[in-house]
Amino acid sequence: MQRWADDELRSLNGQIEFALRRALKEVGRLKDKGSPPGRPKK
């Protein structure tokens, strides 16, 4: 994962977040950008 992050000029944490968001989007579980994950939109 660190090598992948280095290749894409991201931090390791940023790369993990990127991979998680992409996986969530693929399965249709990603909410809109306005609300943090796990919190309902007001």
PEWOPE-V51947 format. One record per residue. PSI is psi in whole degrees, -180 to 180 (999 if undefined). OMEGA is omega in whole degrees, 0 to 359 (* if undefined). D_CENTER is the distance of its C-alpha to the mean C-alpha in Angstrom with 2 decimals. Layout:
BEGIN
[[PSI:OMEGA:D_CENTER] [PSI:OMEGA:D_CENTER]]
END
This chain:
BEGIN
[[-39:180:13.84] [-41:179:15.49] [-39:178:17.40] [-44:178:14.51] [-45:180:12.95] [-41:180:16.52] [-33:183:17.04] [12:177:14.26] [42:176:15.31] [159:170:12.23] [165:178:12.63] [-44:178:11.87] [-42:178:9.63] [-37:180:7.77] [-40:177:7.78] [-45:179:6.72] [-42:178:3.50] [-48:182:3.59] [-41:179:5.37] [-44:180:4.24] [-40:179:2.87] [-42:178:5.91] [-42:178:7.82] [-40:179:7.75] [-41:181:8.86] [-33:181:11.39] [5:175:12.94] [26:181:13.11] [3:182:11.50] [124:178:9.07] [175:177:11.27] [161:184:12.31] [-20:185:10.93] [-25:183:14.04] [138:179:13.51] [152:180:11.43] [139:177:10.00] [-7:180:13.21] [133:178:15.60] [147:179:17.77] [136:181:18.26] [999:*:21.71]]
END
